[in-house]
Structures are given as structure tokens and as C-alpha cells.
Amino acid sequence: MYVIAVYDVNEKRVGKMLKLCRRYLHWVQNSVFEGEITEVKLRELSQKALDIMNPAEDSLIIFSSREARRLEKNILGLEKNSLDKFL
Amino acid sequence: MYVIAVYDVNEKRVGKMLKLCRRYLHWVQNSVFEGEITEVKLRELSQKALDIMNPAEDSLIIFSSREARRLEKNILGLEKNSLDKFL
């Protein structure tokens, strides 16, 4: 399945969330990630995210599509992850 | 069409971008919006966003799907826009 994940967590936990999401998805911008992922891996990611998060303060939203075909993506302005590809 | 829009702009321009996106889409979290929008309205939103943005610093990513059916959305943790519904 194809997902877009967006987190909003307290800055104390941003580093951990960033590291976790990077292990499963591709970083797009800020706190936004996308990528193909299996259902099993998505459950794993969700569980690990919940372990990091404080549910009273933090949130993680996962938009998912069962179709293999990706959504169209248009970037206006700066493509912030262009450097990231080479790191 | 159905879109998810995520902006990352300098804080000087955040207020304007938030106000603009709210006129066309539903606020989800932080700088994330979603909703059904016509192609004409999406072009209008994009043009207005470009007028606000500094293309050397800011970005706006629009994920779009031509299918009417929405993506599945799962929220882990706090549903930040729950209050927003009543405002």
C-alpha cells in the first residue's frame, strides 16, 4: 500500500519520530513522509510511533491507499528533499 | 479531485498561507490540509500560494488523486482538529 504520514509531536520527541519514519518511508518535507509499505510494516511503524508519542500532546496521521498507483505529487517552490537524496 | 496539501514556509508567511489554504481545503494538522477541490480551484489556490511564497525558501506540496474516493485516514494520538470543527 501507499501512504503519506504526517506527524505533529512535541519537539522533545521530534528526533525520535524523524528517525523512526525514515526507517520505513521517504522524507518529503518537514514532518511529512511518503512511500510504499506493506500492511505488516505499517502496523510495526504505527506501534513504534505510539511507543514514542505522548497521546495527550502528539499526533500522527496516516493517509493510505490500497492501490499500488501513487498519488500525483506537485511541488511548488523549493524542493526541500532534493539534497536529502544524496545524503 | 481529492488533495492533500502540505506547506513549509517561513514563519513570516505562515499566517497568510494558513488563511489561504483554509479558504479552499480543510485543516488537518499543523501545515496539512485535505479536501475535495475542482481543478480550476486548485489552479487558483496554487497561483495564490505562489504569490505568497518566496520560492527560494518556501514550498507547497500537493498530493492529488483524480478518484472521488478519499484515501483512508488514520489518526494516532491526539486529533488536533477536533476542536476546529466547532469553531
Backbone of each chain as nested JSON, in Angstrom:
{
  "chains": [
    {"id": "A", "residues": [
      {"number": 1, "name": "MET", "atoms": {"N": [0.831, -1.186, 0.0], "CA": [0.0, 0.0, 0.0], "C": [0.878, 1.254, 0.0]}},
      {"number": 2, "name": "TYR", "atoms": {"N": [0.263, 2.379, -0.4], "CA": [0.995, 3.621, -0.49], "C": [0.5, 4.556, 0.616]}},
      {"number": 3, "name": "VAL", "atoms": {"N": [1.403, 5.128, 1.37], "CA": [0.968, 6.007, 2.459], "C": [1.665, 7.367, 2.451]}},
      {"number": 4, "name": "ILE", "atoms": {"N": [0.966, 8.33, 3.018], "CA": [1.548, 9.636, 3.345], "C": [1.381, 9.755, 4.859]}},
      {"number": 5, "name": "ALA", "atoms": {"N": [2.48, 9.978, 5.563], "CA": [2.416, 10.092, 7.017], "C": [2.873, 11.48, 7.441]}},
      {"number": 6, "name": "VAL", "atoms": {"N": [2.131, 12.068, 8.349], "CA": [2.448, 13.409, 8.839], "C": [2.379, 13.392, 10.356]}},
      {"number": 7, "name": "TYR", "atoms": {"N": [3.476, 13.753, 11.012], "CA": [3.395, 13.782, 12.473], "C": [3.456, 15.21, 13.001]}},
      {"number": 8, "name": "ASP", "atoms": {"N": [2.944, 15.384, 14.182], "CA": [2.996, 16.653, 14.891], "C": [3.255, 16.276, 16.341]}},
      {"number": 9, "name": "VAL", "atoms": {"N": [4.507, 16.305, 16.723], "CA": [4.864, 15.876, 18.079], "C": [5.652, 16.975, 18.79]}},
      {"number": 10, "name": "ASN", "atoms": {"N": [5.646, 16.908, 20.091], "CA": [6.422, 17.845, 20.907], "C": [7.889, 17.774, 20.485]}},
      {"number": 11, "name": "GLU", "atoms": {"N": [8.561, 18.933, 20.461], "CA": [9.928, 18.957, 19.926], "C": [10.887, 18.011, 20.649]}},
      {"number": 12, "name": "LYS", "atoms": {"N": [10.553, 17.659, 21.893], "CA": [11.401, 16.708, 22.634], "C": [11.436, 15.357, 21.931]}},
      {"number": 13, "name": "ARG", "atoms": {"N": [10.351, 15.043, 21.205], "CA": [10.25, 13.721, 20.584], "C": [10.421, 13.746, 19.064]}},
      {"number": 14, "name": "VAL", "atoms": {"N": [10.668, 14.939, 18.513], "CA": [10.78, 15.063, 17.053], "C": [11.913, 14.203, 16.488]}},
      {"number": 15, "name": "GLY", "atoms": {"N": [13.057, 14.233, 17.155], "CA": [14.22, 13.47, 16.667], "C": [13.926, 11.993, 16.542]}},
      {"number": 16, "name": "LYS", "atoms": {"N": [13.287, 11.436, 17.567], "CA": [12.948, 10.01, 17.562], "C": [11.949, 9.668, 16.464]}},
      {"number": 17, "name": "MET", "atoms": {"N": [10.951, 10.542, 16.293], "CA": [9.92, 10.287, 15.276], "C": [10.512, 10.365, 13.871]}},
      {"number": 18, "name": "LEU", "atoms": {"N": [11.367, 11.346, 13.668], "CA": [12.019, 11.518, 12.372], "C": [12.82, 10.261, 12.033]}},
      {"number": 19, "name": "LYS", "atoms": {"N": [13.591, 9.792, 12.991], "CA": [14.439, 8.619, 12.795], "C": [13.58, 7.385, 12.499]}},
      {"number": 20, "name": "LEU", "atoms": {"N": [12.504, 7.237, 13.252], "CA": [11.61, 6.098, 13.047], "C": [10.987, 6.133, 11.648]}},
      {"number": 21, "name": "CYS", "atoms": {"N": [10.415, 7.258, 11.29], "CA": [9.726, 7.356, 9.992], "C": [10.69, 7.154, 8.822]}},
      {"number": 22, "name": "ARG", "atoms": {"N": [11.901, 7.649, 8.971], "CA": [12.913, 7.479, 7.925], "C": [13.244, 6.012, 7.669]}},
      {"number": 23, "name": "ARG", "atoms": {"N": [13.057, 5.182, 8.696], "CA": [13.359, 3.75, 8.538], "C": [12.315, 3.042, 7.683]}},
      {"number": 24, "name": "TYR", "atoms": {"N": [11.128, 3.63, 7.577], "CA": [10.039, 2.959, 6.861], "C": [9.607, 3.676, 5.588]}},
      {"number": 25, "name": "LEU", "atoms": {"N": [9.819, 5.011, 5.556], "CA": [9.288, 5.811, 4.444], "C": [10.317, 6.811, 3.942]}},
      {"number": 26, "name": "HIS", "atoms": {"N": [9.949, 7.529, 2.885], "CA": [10.842, 8.563, 2.351], "C": [10.416, 9.925, 2.881]}},
      {"number": 27, "name": "TRP", "atoms": {"N": [11.379, 10.682, 3.319], "CA": [11.098, 12.018, 3.837], "C": [10.727, 12.929, 2.675]}},
      {"number": 28, "name": "VAL", "atoms": {"N": [9.667, 13.703, 2.847], "CA": [9.218, 14.614, 1.796], "C": [9.533, 16.063, 2.173]}},
      {"number": 29, "name": "GLN", "atoms": {"N": [9.157, 16.432, 3.382], "CA": [9.243, 17.83, 3.799], "C": [8.895, 17.884, 5.283]}},
      {"number": 30, "name": "ASN", "atoms": {"N": [9.631, 18.666, 6.051], "CA": [9.269, 18.862, 7.452], "C": [8.951, 17.553, 8.16]}},
      {"number": 31, "name": "SER", "atoms": {"N": [7.715, 17.373, 8.528], "CA": [7.29, 16.181, 9.251], "C": [6.424, 15.293, 8.355]}},
      {"number": 32, "name": "VAL", "atoms": {"N": [6.696, 15.326, 7.055], "CA": [5.885, 14.595, 6.072], "C": [6.711, 13.523, 5.374]}},
      {"number": 33, "name": "PHE", "atoms": {"N": [6.154, 12.312, 5.313], "CA": [6.824, 11.172, 4.699], "C": [5.874, 10.483, 3.744]}},
      {"number": 34, "name": "GLU", "atoms": {"N": [6.428, 9.776, 2.76], "CA": [5.57, 9.006, 1.86], "C": [6.293, 7.739, 1.451]}},
      {"number": 35, "name": "GLY", "atoms": {"N": [5.532, 6.806, 0.926], "CA": [6.167, 5.62, 0.385], "C": [5.268, 4.408, 0.33]}},
      {"number": 36, "name": "GLU", "atoms": {"N": [5.764, 3.386, -0.372], "CA": [5.115, 2.083, -0.423], "C": [5.502, 1.341, 0.85]}},
      {"number": 37, "name": "ILE", "atoms": {"N": [4.544, 0.682, 1.439], "CA": [4.826, -0.058, 2.675], "C": [3.829, -1.213, 2.767]}},
      {"number": 38, "name": "THR", "atoms": {"N": [4.252, -2.307, 3.331], "CA": [3.307, -3.425, 3.498], "C": [2.436, -3.148, 4.725]}},
      {"number": 39, "name": "GLU", "atoms": {"N": [1.32, -3.85, 4.811], "CA": [0.441, -3.65, 5.974], "C": [1.152, -4.03, 7.269]}},
      {"number": 40, "name": "VAL", "atoms": {"N": [1.941, -5.088, 7.205], "CA": [2.67, -5.546, 8.389], "C": [3.654, -4.473, 8.86]}},
      {"number": 41, "name": "LYS", "atoms": {"N": [4.389, -3.92, 7.913], "CA": [5.363, -2.875, 8.253], "C": [4.663, -1.606, 8.758]}},
      {"number": 42, "name": "LEU", "atoms": {"N": [3.495, -1.32, 8.198], "CA": [2.754, -0.133, 8.638], "C": [2.264, -0.305, 10.076]}},
      {"number": 43, "name": "ARG", "atoms": {"N": [1.835, -1.53, 10.399], "CA": [1.416, -1.796, 11.792], "C": [2.613, -1.644, 12.728]}},
      {"number": 44, "name": "GLU", "atoms": {"N": [3.768, -2.134, 12.276], "CA": [5.0, -2.049, 13.056], "C": [5.363, -0.574, 13.297]}},
      {"number": 45, "name": "LEU", "atoms": {"N": [5.32, 0.205, 12.223], "CA": [5.612, 1.646, 12.32], "C": [4.633, 2.332, 13.28]}},
      {"number": 46, "name": "SER", "atoms": {"N": [3.346, 2.01, 13.147], "CA": [2.329, 2.641, 13.997], "C": [2.567, 2.307, 15.466]}},
      {"number": 47, "name": "GLN", "atoms": {"N": [2.905, 1.047, 15.733], "CA": [3.128, 0.634, 17.112], "C": [4.338, 1.351, 17.702]}},
      {"number": 48, "name": "LYS", "atoms": {"N": [5.407, 1.415, 16.91], "CA": [6.621, 2.085, 17.392], "C": [6.379, 3.585, 17.582]}},
      {"number": 49, "name": "ALA", "atoms": {"N": [5.558, 4.167, 16.709], "CA": [5.239, 5.594, 16.842], "C": [4.473, 5.82, 18.144]}},
      {"number": 50, "name": "LEU", "atoms": {"N": [3.511, 4.945, 18.433], "CA": [2.731, 5.084, 19.666], "C": [3.619, 4.959, 20.904]}},
      {"number": 51, "name": "ASP", "atoms": {"N": [4.66, 4.131, 20.796], "CA": [5.59, 3.982, 21.922], "C": [6.355, 5.286, 22.188]}},
      {"number": 52, "name": "ILE", "atoms": {"N": [6.625, 6.029, 21.119], "CA": [7.365, 7.297, 21.248], "C": [6.443, 8.432, 21.692]}},
      {"number": 53, "name": "MET", "atoms": {"N": [5.219, 8.444, 21.141], "CA": [4.302, 9.566, 21.323], "C": [3.694, 9.682, 22.713]}},
      {"number": 54, "name": "ASN", "atoms": {"N": [3.392, 10.915, 23.084], "CA": [2.539, 11.174, 24.226], "C": [1.155, 11.442, 23.623]}},
      {"number": 55, "name": "PRO", "atoms": {"N": [0.207, 10.524, 23.825], "CA": [-1.079, 10.645, 23.128], "C": [-1.895, 11.878, 23.529]}},
      {"number": 56, "name": "ALA", "atoms": {"N": [-1.512, 12.522, 24.608], "CA": [-2.225, 13.735, 25.021], "C": [-1.708, 14.972, 24.282]}},
      {"number": 57, "name": "GLU", "atoms": {"N": [-0.563, 14.838, 23.66], "CA": [0.09, 16.006, 23.045], "C": [0.392, 15.806, 21.569]}},
      {"number": 58, "name": "ASP", "atoms": {"N": [0.699, 14.573, 21.188], "CA": [1.245, 14.314, 19.853], "C": [0.224, 13.648, 18.938]}},
      {"number": 59, "name": "SER", "atoms": {"N": [0.466, 13.789, 17.635], "CA": [-0.382, 13.031, 16.712], "C": [0.396, 12.598, 15.48]}},
      {"number": 60, "name": "LEU", "atoms": {"N": [-0.082, 11.527, 14.897], "CA": [0.478, 11.007, 13.647], "C": [-0.71, 10.665, 12.766]}},
      {"number": 61, "name": "ILE", "atoms": {"N": [-0.744, 11.256, 11.57], "CA": [-1.843, 10.975, 10.655], "C": [-1.295, 10.173, 9.49]}},
      {"number": 62, "name": "ILE", "atoms": {"N": [-1.971, 9.083, 9.176], "CA": [-1.535, 8.243, 8.053], "C": [-2.65, 8.176, 7.019]}},
      {"number": 63, "name": "PHE", "atoms": {"N": [-2.392, 8.733, 5.843], "CA": [-3.31, 8.633, 4.713], "C": [-2.859, 7.414, 3.936]}},
      {"number": 64, "name": "SER", "atoms": {"N": [-3.75, 6.494, 3.639], "CA": [-3.3, 5.315, 2.912], "C": [-4.227, 4.941, 1.774]}},
      {"number": 65, "name": "SER", "atoms": {"N": [-3.625, 4.359, 0.76], "CA": [-4.36, 3.929, -0.417], "C": [-3.932, 2.502, -0.727]}},
      {"number": 66, "name": "ARG", "atoms": {"N": [-4.91, 1.634, -0.969], "CA": [-4.561, 0.247, -1.235], "C": [-4.054, 0.036, -2.655]}},
      {"number": 67, "name": "GLU", "atoms": {"N": [-4.3, 1.031, -3.499], "CA": [-3.84, 0.875, -4.875], "C": [-2.342, 1.095, -4.97]}},
      {"number": 68, "name": "ALA", "atoms": {"N": [-1.742, 0.336, -5.836], "CA": [-0.292, 0.45, -5.989], "C": [0.072, 1.826, -6.547]}},
      {"number": 69, "name": "ARG", "atoms": {"N": [-0.812, 2.343, -7.413], "CA": [-0.508, 3.586, -8.102], "C": [-0.386, 4.742, -7.113]}},
      {"number": 70, "name": "ARG", "atoms": {"N": [0.676, 5.49, -7.252], "CA": [0.896, 6.615, -6.355], "C": [-0.021, 7.769, -6.685]}},
      {"number": 71, "name": "LEU", "atoms": {"N": [-0.21, 8.626, -5.718], "CA": [-0.895, 9.878, -5.973], "C": [0.03, 10.748, -6.812]}},
      {"number": 72, "name": "GLU", "atoms": {"N": [-0.56, 11.644, -7.545], "CA": [0.249, 12.614, -8.266], "C": [0.823, 13.584, -7.225]}},
      {"number": 73, "name": "LYS", "atoms": {"N": [2.058, 13.999, -7.415], "CA": [2.656, 14.927, -6.447], "C": [3.192, 16.153, -7.168]}},
      {"number": 74, "name": "ASN", "atoms": {"N": [2.728, 17.317, -6.768], "CA": [3.231, 18.563, -7.35], "C": [3.895, 19.384, -6.272]}},
      {"number": 75, "name": "ILE", "atoms": {"N": [5.09, 19.832, -6.566], "CA": [5.801, 20.659, -5.597], "C": [5.906, 22.076, -6.142]}},
      {"number": 76, "name": "LEU", "atoms": {"N": [5.389, 23.028, -5.39], "CA": [5.539, 24.438, -5.749], "C": [6.652, 24.997, -4.873]}},
      {"number": 77, "name": "GLY", "atoms": {"N": [7.51, 25.8, -5.451], "CA": [8.597, 26.391, -4.668], "C": [9.745, 25.43, -4.531]}},
      {"number": 78, "name": "LEU", "atoms": {"N": [10.383, 25.519, -3.394], "CA": [11.606, 24.776, -3.119], "C": [11.344, 23.285, -2.897]}},
      {"number": 79, "name": "GLU", "atoms": {"N": [12.12, 22.434, -3.586], "CA": [12.004, 21.002, -3.315], "C": [12.989, 20.67, -2.2]}},
      {"number": 80, "name": "LYS", "atoms": {"N": [12.469, 20.655, -0.963], "CA": [13.341, 20.586, 0.214], "C": [14.096, 19.274, 0.361]}},
      {"number": 81, "name": "ASN", "atoms": {"N": [13.578, 18.225, -0.23], "CA": [14.299, 16.959, -0.03], "C": [15.27, 16.653, -1.152]}},
      {"number": 82, "name": "SER", "atoms": {"N": [15.514, 17.63, -2.048], "CA": [16.4, 17.335, -3.164], "C": [17.81, 17.012, -2.696]}},
      {"number": 83, "name": "LEU", "atoms": {"N": [18.254, 17.687, -1.654], "CA": [19.568, 17.4, -1.095], "C": [19.594, 16.041, -0.429]}},
      {"number": 84, "name": "ASP", "atoms": {"N": [18.478, 15.768, 0.233], "CA": [18.337, 14.549, 1.014], "C": [18.635, 13.288, 0.203]}},
      {"number": 85, "name": "LYS", "atoms": {"N": [18.326, 13.347, -1.081], "CA": [18.544, 12.177, -1.944], "C": [19.99, 11.747, -2.008]}},
      {"number": 86, "name": "PHE", "atoms": {"N": [20.889, 12.714, -1.775], "CA": [22.301, 12.422, -1.921], "C": [22.998, 12.14, -0.609]}},
      {"number": 87, "name": "LEU", "atoms": {"N": [22.246, 12.239, 0.463], "CA": [22.871, 12.038, 1.786], "C": [22.874, 10.565, 2.167]}}
    ]},
    {"id": "B", "residues": [
      {"number": 1, "name": "MET", "atoms": {"N": [-11.491, 16.537, -7.674], "CA": [-10.366, 15.721, -7.254], "C": [-10.116, 15.878, -5.762]}},
      {"number": 2, "name": "TYR", "atoms": {"N": [-9.395, 14.914, -5.204], "CA": [-9.118, 14.929, -3.775], "C": [-7.645, 15.262, -3.562]}},
      {"number": 3, "name": "VAL", "atoms": {"N": [-7.344, 16.216, -2.713], "CA": [-5.944, 16.578, -2.494], "C": [-5.557, 16.632, -1.023]}},
      {"number": 4, "name": "ILE", "atoms": {"N": [-4.269, 16.405, -0.812], "CA": [-3.643, 16.653, 0.484], "C": [-2.573, 17.703, 0.197]}},
      {"number": 5, "name": "ALA", "atoms": {"N": [-2.619, 18.813, 0.9], "CA": [-1.639, 19.877, 0.673], "C": [-0.84, 20.108, 1.946]}},
      {"number": 6, "name": "VAL", "atoms": {"N": [0.464, 20.224, 1.796], "CA": [1.351, 20.445, 2.93], "C": [2.291, 21.589, 2.59]}},
      {"number": 7, "name": "TYR", "atoms": {"N": [2.29, 22.622, 3.401], "CA": [3.227, 23.7, 3.108], "C": [4.331, 23.768, 4.153]}},
      {"number": 8, "name": "ASP", "atoms": {"N": [5.43, 24.349, 3.76], "CA": [6.56, 24.589, 4.648], "C": [7.082, 25.963, 4.247]}},
      {"number": 9, "name": "VAL", "atoms": {"N": [6.64, 26.974, 4.953], "CA": [7.02, 28.336, 4.584], "C": [7.636, 29.055, 5.782]}},
      {"number": 10, "name": "ASN", "atoms": {"N": [8.399, 30.075, 5.513], "CA": [8.997, 30.896, 6.552], "C": [7.881, 31.438, 7.46]}},
      {"number": 11, "name": "GLU", "atoms": {"N": [8.166, 31.495, 8.762], "CA": [7.102, 31.873, 9.706], "C": [6.473, 33.228, 9.409]}},
      {"number": 12, "name": "LYS", "atoms": {"N": [7.2, 34.095, 8.717], "CA": [6.639, 35.405, 8.349], "C": [5.417, 35.243, 7.445]}},
      {"number": 13, "name": "ARG", "atoms": {"N": [5.399, 34.135, 6.684], "CA": [4.324, 33.95, 5.712], "C": [3.318, 32.862, 6.11]}},
      {"number": 14, "name": "VAL", "atoms": {"N": [3.533, 32.264, 7.293], "CA": [2.664, 31.169, 7.729], "C": [1.198, 31.606, 7.854]}},
      {"number": 15, "name": "GLY", "atoms": {"N": [0.986, 32.766, 8.44], "CA": [-0.383, 33.261, 8.653], "C": [-1.149, 33.384, 7.343]}},
      {"number": 16, "name": "LYS", "atoms": {"N": [-0.491, 33.961, 6.337], "CA": [-1.134, 34.138, 5.033], "C": [-1.436, 32.801, 4.364]}},
      {"number": 17, "name": "MET", "atoms": {"N": [-0.488, 31.858, 4.461], "CA": [-0.686, 30.55, 3.827], "C": [-1.823, 29.783, 4.506]}},
      {"number": 18, "name": "LEU", "atoms": {"N": [-1.846, 29.854, 5.834], "CA": [-2.897, 29.189, 6.598], "C": [-4.267, 29.717, 6.171]}},
      {"number": 19, "name": "LYS", "atoms": {"N": [-4.375, 31.017, 6.102], "CA": [-5.638, 31.669, 5.742], "C": [-6.048, 31.28, 4.313]}},
      {"number": 20, "name": "LEU", "atoms": {"N": [-5.084, 31.28, 3.411], "CA": [-5.364, 30.913, 2.022], "C": [-5.849, 29.457, 1.928]}},
      {"number": 21, "name": "CYS", "atoms": {"N": [-5.095, 28.543, 2.531], "CA": [-5.449, 27.119, 2.429], "C": [-6.805, 26.82, 3.068]}},
      {"number": 22, "name": "ARG", "atoms": {"N": [-7.091, 27.494, 4.173], "CA": [-8.385, 27.313, 4.846], "C": [-9.558, 27.695, 3.954]}},
      {"number": 23, "name": "ARG", "atoms": {"N": [-9.327, 28.6, 2.996], "CA": [-10.41, 29.029, 2.112], "C": [-10.767, 27.958, 1.086]}},
      {"number": 24, "name": "TYR", "atoms": {"N": [-9.827, 27.033, 0.844], "CA": [-10.051, 26.034, -0.199], "C": [-10.166, 24.602, 0.333]}},
      {"number": 25, "name": "LEU", "atoms": {"N": [-9.536, 24.35, 1.499], "CA": [-9.453, 22.967, 1.995], "C": [-9.739, 22.909, 3.496]}},
      {"number": 26, "name": "HIS", "atoms": {"N": [-9.77, 21.69, 4.013], "CA": [-9.983, 21.506, 5.459], "C": [-8.65, 21.323, 6.159]}},
      {"number": 27, "name": "TRP", "atoms": {"N": [-8.486, 22.021, 7.254], "CA": [-7.256, 21.913, 8.025], "C": [-7.213, 20.558, 8.728]}},
      {"number": 28, "name": "VAL", "atoms": {"N": [-6.079, 19.87, 8.65], "CA": [-5.943, 18.561, 9.288], "C": [-5.057, 18.659, 10.521]}},
      {"number": 29, "name": "GLN", "atoms": {"N": [-3.906, 19.278, 10.347], "CA": [-2.899, 19.289, 11.407], "C": [-1.787, 20.231, 10.962]}},
      {"number": 30, "name": "ASN", "atoms": {"N": [-1.276, 21.02, 11.888], "CA": [-0.111, 21.855, 11.55], "C": [-0.274, 22.562, 10.21]}},
      {"number": 31, "name": "SER", "atoms": {"N": [0.541, 22.188, 9.256], "CA": [0.523, 22.819, 7.935], "C": [-0.047, 21.86, 6.896]}},
      {"number": 32, "name": "VAL", "atoms": {"N": [-0.969, 20.993, 7.323], "CA": [-1.539, 19.959, 6.454], "C": [-3.042, 20.185, 6.243]}},
      {"number": 33, "name": "PHE", "atoms": {"N": [-3.458, 20.122, 5.0], "CA": [-4.86, 20.34, 4.634], "C": [-5.308, 19.237, 3.696]}},
      {"number": 34, "name": "GLU", "atoms": {"N": [-6.603, 18.969, 3.678], "CA": [-7.118, 17.987, 2.729], "C": [-8.489, 18.418, 2.255]}},
      {"number": 35, "name": "GLY", "atoms": {"N": [-8.928, 17.8, 1.167], "CA": [-10.286, 18.061, 0.733], "C": [-10.527, 17.829, -0.742]}},
      {"number": 36, "name": "GLU", "atoms": {"N": [-11.799, 17.837, -1.094], "CA": [-12.217, 17.777, -2.485], "C": [-12.094, 19.171, -3.065]}},
      {"number": 37, "name": "ILE", "atoms": {"N": [-11.595, 19.263, -4.275], "CA": [-11.431, 20.57, -4.905], "C": [-11.49, 20.375, -6.42]}},
      {"number": 38, "name": "THR", "atoms": {"N": [-12.029, 21.336, -7.122], "CA": [-12.046, 21.22, -8.587], "C": [-10.665, 21.609, -9.124]}},
      {"number": 39, "name": "GLU", "atoms": {"N": [-10.387, 21.199, -10.353], "CA": [-9.091, 21.551, -10.949], "C": [-8.915, 23.058, -11.064]}},
      {"number": 40, "name": "VAL", "atoms": {"N": [-10.008, 23.74, -11.394], "CA": [-9.95, 25.196, -11.538], "C": [-9.586, 25.847, -10.197]}},
      {"number": 41, "name": "LYS", "atoms": {"N": [-10.256, 25.381, -9.137], "CA": [-9.991, 25.938, -7.807], "C": [-8.57, 25.596, -7.338]}},
      {"number": 42, "name": "LEU", "atoms": {"N": [-8.1, 24.429, -7.718], "CA": [-6.745, 24.028, -7.327], "C": [-5.702, 24.907, -8.023]}},
      {"number": 43, "name": "ARG", "atoms": {"N": [-5.968, 25.229, -9.286], "CA": [-5.048, 26.131, -10.008], "C": [-5.05, 27.514, -9.358]}},
      {"number": 44, "name": "GLU", "atoms": {"N": [-6.248, 27.934, -8.953], "CA": [-6.402, 29.229, -8.283], "C": [-5.608, 29.245, -6.966]}},
      {"number": 45, "name": "LEU", "atoms": {"N": [-5.782, 28.188, -6.173], "CA": [-5.06, 28.06, -4.907], "C": [-3.552, 28.066, -5.148]}},
      {"number": 46, "name": "SER", "atoms": {"N": [-3.103, 27.301, -6.145], "CA": [-1.67, 27.216, -6.433], "C": [-1.102, 28.576, -6.815]}},
      {"number": 47, "name": "GLN", "atoms": {"N": [-1.845, 29.299, -7.642], "CA": [-1.369, 30.609, -8.08], "C": [-1.283, 31.58, -6.908]}},
      {"number": 48, "name": "LYS", "atoms": {"N": [-2.305, 31.552, -6.066], "CA": [-2.309, 32.451, -4.905], "C": [-1.196, 32.077, -3.921]}},
      {"number": 49, "name": "ALA", "atoms": {"N": [-0.933, 30.77, -3.803], "CA": [0.14, 30.313, -2.916], "C": [1.483, 30.817, -3.443]}},
      {"number": 50, "name": "LEU", "atoms": {"N": [1.683, 30.702, -4.751], "CA": [2.936, 31.184, -5.35], "C": [3.118, 32.685, -5.149]}},
      {"number": 51, "name": "ASP", "atoms": {"N": [2.013, 33.419, -5.139], "CA": [2.095, 34.864, -4.911], "C": [2.573, 35.173, -3.487]}},
      {"number": 52, "name": "ILE", "atoms": {"N": [2.218, 34.289, -2.541], "CA": [2.615, 34.491, -1.14], "C": [4.048, 34.007, -0.898]}},
      {"number": 53, "name": "MET", "atoms": {"N": [4.381, 32.859, -1.52], "CA": [5.643, 32.182, -1.225], "C": [6.887, 32.89, -1.761]}},
      {"number": 54, "name": "ASN", "atoms": {"N": [7.993, 32.671, -1.055], "CA": [9.306, 33.01, -1.579], "C": [9.872, 31.684, -2.106]}},
      {"number": 55, "name": "PRO", "atoms": {"N": [9.98, 31.535, -3.428], "CA": [10.337, 30.226, -3.98], "C": [11.73, 29.735, -3.601]}},
      {"number": 56, "name": "ALA", "atoms": {"N": [12.558, 30.622, -3.057], "CA": [13.891, 30.205, -2.631], "C": [13.869, 29.605, -1.229]}},
      {"number": 57, "name": "GLU", "atoms": {"N": [12.783, 29.817, -0.522], "CA": [12.719, 29.398, 0.882], "C": [11.544, 28.478, 1.185]}},
      {"number": 58, "name": "ASP", "atoms": {"N": [10.437, 28.682, 0.489], "CA": [9.18, 28.033, 0.866], "C": [8.804, 26.919, -0.1]}},
      {"number": 59, "name": "SER", "atoms": {"N": [7.972, 26.011, 0.392], "CA": [7.446, 25.001, -0.532], "C": [6.017, 24.612, -0.173]}},
      {"number": 60, "name": "LEU", "atoms": {"N": [5.316, 24.173, -1.18], "CA": [3.951, 23.665, -1.011], "C": [3.873, 22.383, -1.828]}},
      {"number": 61, "name": "ILE", "atoms": {"N": [3.519, 21.282, -1.171], "CA": [3.405, 20.01, -1.881], "C": [1.928, 19.636, -1.955]}},
      {"number": 62, "name": "ILE", "atoms": {"N": [1.493, 19.293, -3.151], "CA": [0.1, 18.896, -3.326], "C": [0.048, 17.469, -3.862]}},
      {"number": 63, "name": "PHE", "atoms": {"N": [-0.493, 16.562, -3.044], "CA": [-0.726, 15.184, -3.469], "C": [-2.147, 15.157, -3.994]}},
      {"number": 64, "name": "SER", "atoms": {"N": [-2.353, 14.645, -5.192], "CA": [-3.721, 14.66, -5.7], "C": [-4.116, 13.332, -6.33]}},
      {"number": 65, "name": "SER", "atoms": {"N": [-5.402, 13.049, -6.217], "CA": [-5.959, 11.821, -6.774], "C": [-7.206, 12.207, -7.555]}},
      {"number": 66, "name": "ARG", "atoms": {"N": [-7.299, 11.679, -8.78], "CA": [-8.456, 12.04, -9.59], "C": [-9.725, 11.288, -9.184]}},
      {"number": 67, "name": "GLU", "atoms": {"N": [-9.523, 10.245, -8.386], "CA": [-10.699, 9.48, -7.969], "C": [-11.464, 10.22, -6.876]}},
      {"number": 68, "name": "ALA", "atoms": {"N": [-12.749, 10.101, -6.936], "CA": [-13.571, 10.786, -5.946], "C": [-13.335, 10.199, -4.557]}},
      {"number": 69, "name": "ARG", "atoms": {"N": [-13.07, 8.897, -4.509], "CA": [-12.937, 8.215, -3.228], "C": [-11.731, 8.76, -2.46]}},
      {"number": 70, "name": "ARG", "atoms": {"N": [-11.952, 9.045, -1.215], "CA": [-10.875, 9.575, -0.391], "C": [-9.915, 8.482, 0.01]}},
      {"number": 71, "name": "LEU", "atoms": {"N": [-8.727, 8.899, 0.387], "CA": [-7.782, 7.973, 0.976], "C": [-8.299, 7.626, 2.359]}},
      {"number": 72, "name": "GLU", "atoms": {"N": [-7.905, 6.48, 2.846], "CA": [-8.23, 6.132, 4.221], "C": [-7.367, 7.013, 5.119]}},
      {"number": 73, "name": "LYS", "atoms": {"N": [-7.918, 7.482, 6.229], "CA": [-7.128, 8.323, 7.131], "C": [-7.151, 7.767, 8.534]}},
      {"number": 74, "name": "ASN", "atoms": {"N": [-5.983, 7.492, 9.073], "CA": [-5.893, 7.019, 10.448], "C": [-5.141, 8.033, 11.275]}},
      {"number": 75, "name": "ILE", "atoms": {"N": [-5.713, 8.364, 12.401], "CA": [-5.041, 9.311, 13.292], "C": [-4.622, 8.582, 14.554]}},
      {"number": 76, "name": "LEU", "atoms": {"N": [-3.321, 8.607, 14.829], "CA": [-2.812, 8.049, 16.08], "C": [-2.583, 9.22, 17.021]}},
      {"number": 77, "name": "GLY", "atoms": {"N": [-2.928, 9.044, 18.286], "CA": [-2.72, 10.119, 19.262], "C": [-3.822, 11.142, 19.175]}},
      {"number": 78, "name": "LEU", "atoms": {"N": [-3.439, 12.351, 19.426], "CA": [-4.369, 13.463, 19.54], "C": [-4.944, 13.873, 18.193]}},
      {"number": 79, "name": "GLU", "atoms": {"N": [-6.272, 14.016, 18.124], "CA": [-6.878, 14.521, 16.895], "C": [-6.945, 16.039, 17.016]}},
      {"number": 80, "name": "LYS", "atoms": {"N": [-5.918, 16.692, 16.457], "CA": [-5.735, 18.12, 16.714], "C": [-6.836, 18.999, 16.156]}},
      {"number": 81, "name": "ASN", "atoms": {"N": [-7.509, 18.54, 15.131], "CA": [-8.523, 19.433, 14.56], "C": [-9.911, 19.174, 15.117]}},
      {"number": 82, "name": "SER", "atoms": {"N": [-10.001, 18.366, 16.181], "CA": [-11.329, 18.049, 16.701], "C": [-12.021, 19.312, 17.222]}},
      {"number": 83, "name": "LEU", "atoms": {"N": [-11.252, 20.202, 17.823], "CA": [-11.829, 21.459, 18.295], "C": [-12.242, 22.331, 17.12]}},
      {"number": 84, "name": "ASP", "atoms": {"N": [-11.382, 22.284, 16.116], "CA": [-11.55, 23.126, 14.925], "C": [-12.935, 22.979, 14.298]}},
      {"number": 85, "name": "LYS", "atoms": {"N": [-13.503, 21.781, 14.392], "CA": [-14.815, 21.514, 13.805], "C": [-15.901, 22.429, 14.371]}},
      {"number": 86, "name": "PHE", "atoms": {"N": [-15.692, 22.87, 15.622], "CA": [-16.731, 23.631, 16.289], "C": [-16.497, 25.132, 16.233]}},
      {"number": 87, "name": "LEU", "atoms": {"N": [-15.387, 25.516, 15.624], "CA": [-15.078, 26.948, 15.588], "C": [-15.719, 27.618, 14.381]}}
    ]}
  ]
}
